[in-house]
């Protein structure tokens, strides 16, 4: 499969994640972020484990729980804290900073070179998300800002380490391990910090089913498959499709206005994603000139 096909397929994951805000606000009970995160991760992980029938070996348990924490437990909790304490646009813009953090972490953990074009594309992406989402009512809360930056760092670490640690199993099994581990971390935390859920309606169950089966199980299989195939800097830029999709769904589904500034932001986001793929393309090996006939190669 070509790199272009891998990029388009992987971009489906963050595009679908963009529906999380709409589903959460329209279909789920308010005030239970950790519990809902646990219900999103653990059932999906157990379902994939039942399908794959592949448990992580003992040598992989530590890495699996660390990745499950970075990619799901810690990331989702910090994401909800930022969403509660900051305007959505500010929280999403702070989350977009993970594209820059990935570049730095990939340099330190994978030895990936830092390319000026990749840094410029990442900075443009953050600007585009800011124009797309931040309104005049934006305010800054220190705890919310810390949570937003912490969530960005958690997602960045999960992305880079998922690339660094590739177990000899399918992306489906790798996703099952991490979702289950993240859910097992979140479940006791939810029982401690949140009250019991009220009786769930059919709409609530439909929302959880979407976020669990599609927004977690299916999309993270696609995402981790892409992590194994695409350069970290390039794949991190694809995450900018999430806020873009959220704005489009708000406009199409909820009738929210789309201002000219937001339209410019959307174009900048799309342009930065494209530029990020170009800037992070792996360098081709230098061509070796053929040795003319009759000339002996150097000893």
C-alpha positions as CSV (number, residue, x, y, z in Angstrom):
1,X,0.0,0.0,0.0
2,X,1.4,3.4,-0.9
3,X,2.3,6.1,1.6
4,X,-0.4,8.4,0.2
5,X,-3.0,5.7,0.8
6,X,-1.7,5.1,4.3
7,X,-2.0,8.8,5.0
8,X,-5.6,9.1,3.8
9,X,-6.6,6.0,5.7
10,X,-5.0,7.1,8.9
11,X,-6.5,10.6,8.6
12,X,-10.0,8.9,9.0
13,X,-9.2,8.3,12.6
14,X,-8.8,11.9,13.8
15,X,-11.6,13.0,11.4
16,X,-14.0,10.6,13.3
17,X,-12.6,11.7,16.7
18,X,-13.9,15.1,15.7
19,X,-17.4,13.8,16.4
20,X,-16.6,13.2,20.1
21,X,-17.7,16.7,21.1
22,X,-21.0,16.5,19.3
23,X,-21.8,13.0,20.6
24,X,-20.7,13.9,24.2
25,X,-22.8,17.1,24.4
26,X,-25.8,15.7,22.6
27,X,-26.0,12.1,23.7
28,X,-24.2,11.5,27.0
29,X,-25.0,12.6,30.6
30,X,-23.0,15.6,31.8
31,X,-20.6,15.5,34.7
32,X,-19.1,12.0,34.4
33,X,-15.9,12.5,32.3
34,X,-13.8,9.8,33.9
35,X,-16.6,7.2,34.1
36,X,-17.5,7.8,30.4
37,X,-13.9,7.6,29.4
38,X,-13.6,4.2,31.2
39,X,-16.8,3.0,29.5
40,X,-15.4,4.1,26.2
41,X,-12.1,2.3,26.6
42,X,-12.6,-0.9,28.6
43,X,-15.5,-2.5,26.8
44,X,-13.9,-1.8,23.4
45,X,-10.6,-3.2,24.6
46,X,-12.2,-6.4,26.0
47,X,-14.2,-6.8,22.7
48,X,-11.0,-6.6,20.7
49,X,-9.3,-9.0,23.0
50,X,-12.1,-11.5,22.5
51,X,-11.8,-11.1,18.8
52,X,-8.0,-11.4,18.6
53,X,-7.5,-13.9,21.5
54,X,-4.1,-12.4,22.0
55,X,-2.9,-11.3,25.4
56,X,0.2,-9.3,25.9
57,X,3.2,-11.4,27.2
58,X,4.6,-10.6,30.6
59,X,7.5,-8.7,29.1
60,X,5.1,-6.3,27.4
61,X,2.8,-5.6,30.4
62,X,4.7,-2.6,31.6
63,X,4.9,-1.0,28.2
64,X,1.2,-1.8,27.5
65,X,0.0,-0.1,30.7
66,X,2.3,2.9,30.1
67,X,1.0,3.3,26.5
68,X,-2.6,2.7,27.7
69,X,-2.0,5.6,30.2
70,X,-0.5,8.0,27.7
71,X,-2.9,7.3,24.8
72,X,-6.1,6.9,26.8
73,X,-6.2,7.2,30.6
74,X,-4.0,10.2,31.2
75,X,-4.8,11.8,27.9
76,X,-8.6,11.6,28.1
77,X,-8.7,12.8,31.8
78,X,-6.6,15.8,31.1
79,X,-8.6,16.5,27.9
80,X,-11.8,16.6,30.0
81,X,-10.3,18.8,32.6
82,X,-9.1,21.3,29.9
83,X,-12.5,21.1,28.3
84,X,-14.3,21.9,31.5
85,X,-12.0,24.8,32.6
86,X,-11.3,26.4,29.2
87,X,-13.4,27.5,26.2
88,X,-13.4,24.7,23.7
89,X,-11.3,26.7,21.2
90,X,-8.5,27.4,23.7
91,X,-8.5,23.7,24.8
92,X,-8.3,22.5,21.2
93,X,-5.5,24.9,20.3
94,X,-3.4,23.8,23.3
95,X,-4.0,20.2,22.1
96,X,-2.7,21.1,18.7
97,X,0.6,21.9,20.3
98,X,1.2,18.2,20.4
99,X,2.4,18.3,16.8
100,X,5.4,20.3,17.9
101,X,6.0,18.1,21.0
102,X,6.0,15.0,18.7
103,X,8.8,16.5,16.6
104,X,11.0,17.1,19.8
105,X,10.2,13.7,21.3
106,X,10.8,11.9,18.0
107,X,14.2,13.5,17.9
108,X,15.1,12.4,21.4
109,X,13.6,8.9,21.4
110,X,13.8,7.9,17.7
111,X,16.6,10.0,16.4
112,X,14.3,11.6,13.8
113,X,15.8,14.8,12.4
114,X,14.1,18.1,13.1
115,X,13.2,19.7,9.7
116,X,12.5,23.4,9.4
117,X,9.5,22.7,7.1
118,X,7.9,20.3,9.7
119,X,8.2,22.9,12.4
120,X,6.8,25.6,10.2
121,X,3.8,23.4,9.2
122,X,3.2,22.6,12.8
123,X,3.2,26.2,13.8
124,X,0.8,27.0,11.0
125,X,-1.5,24.2,12.1
126,X,-1.7,25.7,15.6
127,X,-2.5,29.1,14.2
128,X,-5.2,27.6,11.9
129,X,-6.8,25.8,14.9
130,X,-6.7,29.1,16.9
131,X,-8.4,31.0,14.1
132,X,-10.9,28.1,13.6
133,X,-12.0,27.9,17.2
134,X,-10.9,30.7,19.5
135,X,-13.5,33.5,19.9
136,X,-13.5,36.9,21.6
137,X,-14.8,35.3,24.8
138,X,-11.7,33.2,25.3
139,X,-10.2,33.2,28.8
140,X,-7.2,31.5,30.3
141,X,-7.4,29.4,33.5
142,X,-4.0,28.2,34.8
143,X,-5.2,24.7,35.7
144,X,-7.0,24.4,32.4
145,X,-3.9,25.5,30.5
146,X,-1.7,23.0,32.4
147,X,-4.2,20.2,31.7
148,X,-4.4,21.1,28.0
149,X,-0.6,21.1,27.6
150,X,-0.3,18.0,29.7
151,X,-2.9,16.3,27.5
152,X,-0.9,17.3,24.4
153,X,2.3,16.0,25.9
154,X,0.6,12.7,26.8
155,X,-0.8,12.2,23.3
156,X,2.6,13.0,21.8
157,X,4.4,10.6,24.1
158,X,1.9,7.9,23.3
159,X,2.3,8.4,19.5
160,X,6.1,8.4,19.6
161,X,6.4,5.4,22.0
162,X,3.9,3.5,20.0
163,X,6.2,3.9,17.0
164,X,9.3,3.0,19.1
165,X,7.7,-0.1,20.7
166,X,6.3,-2.3,18.0
167,X,5.2,-5.7,19.3
168,X,5.2,-8.7,16.9
169,X,1.4,-8.6,16.7
170,X,-1.3,-7.0,14.5
171,X,-2.5,-3.4,15.0
172,X,-5.8,-4.9,16.2
173,X,-4.1,-6.8,19.0
174,X,-1.9,-3.8,19.9
175,X,-5.0,-1.6,20.1
176,X,-6.8,-4.2,22.2
177,X,-3.9,-4.3,24.7
178,X,-3.8,-0.5,25.1
179,X,-7.5,0.1,25.3
180,X,-7.9,-2.6,28.0
181,X,-5.0,-1.2,30.0
182,X,-6.3,2.3,29.7
183,X,-9.8,1.2,30.8
184,X,-8.4,-0.8,33.8
185,X,-6.6,2.4,34.9
186,X,-9.6,4.6,34.5
187,X,-12.2,2.3,36.1
188,X,-11.0,2.5,39.8
189,X,-10.3,6.2,39.3
190,X,-13.9,6.7,38.2
191,X,-15.3,4.8,41.2
192,X,-13.3,7.0,43.5
193,X,-13.8,10.5,42.1
194,X,-17.3,10.4,40.6
195,X,-20.8,9.4,41.7
196,X,-22.6,6.5,40.1
197,X,-24.1,7.1,36.6
198,X,-27.8,7.7,36.4
199,X,-29.9,5.1,34.5
200,X,-28.8,5.3,30.8
201,X,-31.3,6.1,28.1
202,X,-31.3,4.6,24.6
203,X,-29.7,7.8,23.4
204,X,-26.9,7.5,26.0
205,X,-26.3,3.9,25.0
206,X,-26.1,4.8,21.3
207,X,-23.6,7.6,22.1
208,X,-21.4,5.2,24.1
209,X,-21.6,2.6,21.4
210,X,-20.5,5.1,18.8
211,X,-17.6,6.4,21.0
212,X,-16.5,2.9,22.0
213,X,-16.9,0.8,18.9
214,X,-16.2,3.5,16.2
215,X,-14.5,6.3,18.1
216,X,-12.1,4.0,20.0
217,X,-11.9,0.4,18.8
218,X,-12.1,0.9,15.0
219,X,-10.3,4.3,14.8
220,X,-7.4,3.4,17.0
221,X,-6.7,0.3,15.0
222,X,-6.4,2.6,12.0
223,X,-4.3,5.1,14.0
224,X,-1.8,2.6,15.4
225,X,-1.5,0.9,12.0
226,X,-0.6,4.4,10.7
227,X,1.8,5.0,13.6
228,X,3.8,1.9,12.5
229,X,4.0,3.1,8.9
230,X,4.1,6.9,8.8
231,X,6.7,9.2,10.3
232,X,5.8,10.6,13.7
233,X,5.9,14.2,12.6
234,X,3.7,13.4,9.6
235,X,1.1,11.4,11.6
236,X,0.9,14.0,14.4
237,X,-0.2,16.6,11.8
238,X,-3.2,14.4,10.9
239,X,-4.6,14.9,14.4
240,X,-5.5,18.5,13.3
241,X,-8.3,16.9,11.3
242,X,-10.2,16.4,14.6
243,X,-11.0,20.1,15.4
244,X,-11.7,20.8,11.8
245,X,-14.3,18.0,11.7
246,X,-15.8,19.2,15.0
247,X,-16.4,22.6,13.5
248,X,-17.9,21.2,10.3
249,X,-20.2,19.0,12.3
250,X,-21.2,21.9,14.5
251,X,-22.1,23.9,11.4
252,X,-23.9,21.1,9.6
253,X,-25.6,19.3,12.5
254,X,-26.2,22.1,15.1
255,X,-26.5,25.0,12.8
256,X,-23.6,26.9,14.3
257,X,-22.3,29.9,12.3
258,X,-19.1,29.6,10.3
259,X,-17.4,33.0,10.1
260,X,-14.9,34.2,7.4
261,X,-12.1,34.0,10.0
262,X,-13.0,30.3,10.7
263,X,-13.0,29.6,7.0
264,X,-9.5,31.0,6.8
265,X,-8.5,28.9,9.8
266,X,-9.9,25.8,8.1
267,X,-7.9,26.5,4.9
268,X,-4.7,27.0,7.0
269,X,-5.3,23.7,8.9
270,X,-5.7,21.8,5.6
271,X,-2.7,23.5,4.1
272,X,-0.5,22.8,7.2
273,X,-1.6,19.1,7.1
274,X,-0.5,18.8,3.5
275,X,2.7,20.7,4.1
276,X,3.4,18.5,7.1
277,X,3.2,15.4,5.0
278,X,5.6,16.9,2.5
279,X,8.1,18.1,5.1
280,X,8.1,14.8,7.0
281,X,8.5,12.6,4.0
282,X,11.5,10.3,4.6
283,X,14.6,11.2,2.6
284,X,15.3,9.0,-0.4
285,X,18.6,7.1,-0.3
286,X,21.2,8.8,-2.6
287,X,21.4,7.3,-6.0
288,X,24.6,5.4,-6.7
289,X,26.1,6.2,-10.1
290,X,26.9,3.2,-12.2
291,X,30.5,2.2,-12.8
292,X,31.5,2.7,-16.4
293,X,32.5,-0.5,-18.2
294,X,36.2,-1.3,-18.0
295,X,36.7,0.7,-14.8
296,X,37.5,-1.3,-11.6
297,X,35.7,-0.2,-8.4
298,X,37.8,1.1,-5.6
299,X,39.2,-1.5,-3.3
